């Protein structure tokens, strides 16, 4: 086990380049199962979730070859169903993404239930309904605790997802690209990583139209070929560094930031008093931020509420809450998606933040407040990063344990922060 020791109140300055998008990398790794030809991926983040996913691919027969830093070649010439490590499947939610490509390619897969962050119930029903509609048969062996997927053949269908689930959308896409006929996928998620998966599959010969909308048209093909792709920047990491600059009153440049996906996030952070300048695909965050919350008309308390893309994403709620503790004014946060998303707020209160937890989904933040160093534990990826931002803003020394959670989603975050002037150490427990 490792921990971070942070001494806060150090304004950040300098340049940083975000790693590849973790939430795009995981479905792209799964998609390499769809072709028997080599696929090369660049800008693959070196994080635990990606390592676990590669191990699962290797168990299924994929040959994996490192090329240079953050570049890998995948060759799924001969893949087969196998007994997958239940512990690895429990560690990452994305293990369920193996289902769509495996039933499309081989017609079967046995997989233990997926895991991931403990932020509330995360249904598999949407995955199962979509894959069943395409022709898959799915059973759950309770004694063995394993899902059994089988599909002698898949046929295109008109599918209305019962929720705009990102991973269910990705599973349905990967199954449908090799199904016979045309699939219409409605109420599809349209996050940047879903769009990237679609563009990647089209590079391999798939026929996906209406990318970026919530209605995808997928014409099935008999075979996909190999190819090469560079994974785009992780917008969640980009915004995490924007937040870190804001709460430390720092001034940083973020290179290759993927600005085309930040419009709504920029609007929401402007309500917290955070502003940045765009220079082509780079972002500059000035150090003279006012950090004053913009009230609604009539001086009413504003609300930041998560919604499906292109609205404000749930994965950035924790970061926004920490920024609000350093902004002047009051604001309500509402995350209706996950009942445990806000179960890190007690740690912020312990640091001195003025936050009222209204219920599991809502809190009111009153700022600005001086934060003080504290000993904490990272409960999940996004809350862990939010606590790290709070520690950077706090007076004195903070200790964050269980940083393996942060490492699951952020590549060498401590090194990147040190290069920006943060005083942060990684130590063994």
Helices and strands as residue ranges (DSSP letters): E 2-7, E 13-17, H 22-31, G 32-34, E 39-42, H 48-59, E 63-66, E 72-75, H 86-91, G 93-97, H 98-105, E 108-111, H 125-133, E 137-141, E 146-150, E 158-160, H 166-176, E 182-186, H 192-203, E 207-209, E 215-219, E 227-230, H 235-247, E 251-255, G 259-261, H 263-271, E 277-279, E 282-285, G 297-299, E 302-305, G 314-316, H 317-324, E 329-334, H 345-350, E 354-359, E 362-367, E 375-377, H 381-393, E 397-401, H 404-407, H 413-419, E 423-428
